[in-house]
Structure formats: structure tokens, C-alpha cells
Amino acid sequence: FYDPDIGKFISGDPIGLAGGINLYQYAPNPLSWLDPLGLKCGSLKNKDLGKNGVEIERLTTKKGTTKVDTLFNNMNDAKNWAANQLGLGKTRIYDSNGKWIGWQNKAGDSVYWGHGDWGQGVGKSTFPHLNVNINGEKGHLFLRDKIINRGQWDDFEKFFE
């Protein structure tokens, strides 16, 4: 039996097999089950993310594009942040049915939503988000309340470990 509080196995035959050469079956990575130095960041599930959200990932692709993913409390916070980033000269973007799906400014920067990839496909786009392309940085503005309400939080957290 593994006790995560002390970071050790406390029984000699944790998988219940008597005999054999190795009586101990070790966990995949028991060091990750305990954080003795307190280096692992706490969960963002119940923290107030503020009006500007919390950046959860920043990387540069092979083509040199910077991808930035940010987590927001909700859709309103994400839209307000994006609107401020785009500035006063932004205009609304509409889909072919006349539904408002985002903003774009004169420089070509944009934020958009309602493109139908939530829960479909693979990777990060399956989690509720808005897409953003501002100052040459692309990414997602993730919506924590919707991720939690859809029962996707555990998967979301694992994705960004």
C-alpha cells in the first residue's frame, strides 16, 4: 500500500502476490504523488482568476508563431479582456446567418467564438474557449465555468500539467 502523505510504500507486497523475485510493484512515478518541496502549483479550479485571467501556457511553434493559452473565470471576463486588447477601433464579426461571433480591429487582430469545435476533434480545442489572434500571438481563452459545468475539469487540468 502506498501512503502519499509520507511518500513511501508501507506494505511489503502492495499488489498481493506472494513469491517471485520482486515482491514490490512500484507505482508509475511515486515521486509525482508527493510534493515535498511545495513546487507544484495548486489547482486553478477554485481560485479567483481576476479580470485578466491566468496564462496557463506559452510556447513558440516551429514556424515561429507564439501560442498563448489563458484561463478566465467566465465568458464575460474573456470577452471584456479581448475587447480591451483590440482597442476602440474594433468591429463586430458576424457569421453567414448574421450571428455575432467576434471582433476584429483595423490591424487584423481578432477574437472569435461560436465556431463549433467544443467537444469535437482532439487537443485543447475540445474545451470551451474563444480563439484569439492579437499582436501576432494566437491562442485560446478558456472558460473555467463552462469547463467545470461540462465535467471536463479533470481532463483539462491533466492536459496542462
N, C-alpha and C positions, 0 to 999 in steps of 0.2 A: 504494500500500500504506500502511495506517495503522499506525503504531507507537505502541501505548498507553503504552509506557514514557516516550517523550518528548512525547507528546501532539500529534503532527503527522503529516501525510501525508509520505511520503518518496519517492513517485514522482509523476511529472507526469501520468500517465494511469491512475488507480487502477482504472478499470473496463475498461481495454483497448480503448478506442475511439479510433481516430486521426481527427483532423479535427473539424469542428464548431466552434462559437463557444466553448463552455465545455469545456475538456479535463479539468476537475476535477469529479468527482462526490463531493459531500460526504456524509458519514455522517449518519444521522438526528439525532444530537446528540453530536458528538465530545467535547464538554466533560464529558459524563457518563461517558466511558470512562476518565477520568483524575481523580484526586482530589489535586491539588497542595497543597491546604490541609489535607488529612487530616481533612475534616469528615464524611465518610461513615462511619457506624458499621460495624464489622466484622460478619461473619456470626455468627449465634447458633447455627449448626449444630453446632459443636464446643465451645462454651463451656459451662461448668457454670452452670446457671441457678439453682442453690440450691434450697432447700426452698420458698421463696415465689414462685418463678418470676420472669419478667421481663415487665412490662407493655409490650405492643407497640403498642397503640392505645387512645386515649381520645377520645371525641367526644360531642357533645350533639346529639340529633336535633331536628327542628323542633318536636316535641311536648314537648321539654324533658327527655327521658329520657337519662341518661348511659349510654353503652355503653363497656364496658371489656373489652379482649381481652388475655389473659395467656398466655404460653408457659411450659409446665412440661417438665421432663425426661421425665416419665412419668405414667401414671395414678395411681400411689400418691402421688406428690408433690401432684398436683392434688386428689385426694380428701382427703388429710390437711390441706392448706391450707383447703379448703372446709369441712371438718368443724370446724376451729378457728374459722373466721369465723362459723359458725352457732351455736356455743356448746354448752353442756351440755344444753340442753333440746330438742335436735333429735330427730326421729323418722324412721324409715325410710319411704320411699315405695316401694310395690310396684305393678307393672303388673297387668293383669287375669288374667295367668297365674301370679301370685304371685312373679314375679321381682323382686328388689331393684333399683331403678333410681335411687335418690337419697335425699336427706334434705330435711326441712323443719323449720323451727323455729316457735315459737309466734307470732312476728311475721309469719309468712308468707314469710320468706326461704327460698330453696331452691337446691339444686344437683341436677341430674339428668342421666342419660345413658341410652344404650340406646334412643333414640327413632328410630333407623333412618334418619337423614339423611346419614350419612357417605357420601361418594361420589355423592350424588344432589343434584339441584337445582342451584342456582347460588350463587356467592359463597363466603363464608367457611365456611359450614356443610358444604361438601364435604370439609373437612379434619377428621381425628379430633379430637374435642373433648368437653367436658362443658359443659352450659349452666348459667349461674349467674345468680341474681337476689338480690342481697344489699344491704340498706340503700338500696333504690331504684336501684341500679346493675345493669344487665343486661349480659351478655356471654358470652364463650366462654373456657374454659380449654383451650387447645390442647395436644396431647400430642406432643412432638417425636419421641420414639422411634417412635411409630406413623406419623407423617407421613413420616419418613425410610424406614421399612421398606416403606411403600406406594409409594415412589418419587415422592412428591409435594413434596419439599423445595424444588426449584427454583421450582415454581409457587407454593408457599406464600410463599417469600421475595419473589417478584415482586409478589404480592398486597399485601404490607405495605410496599413501597418508598415 
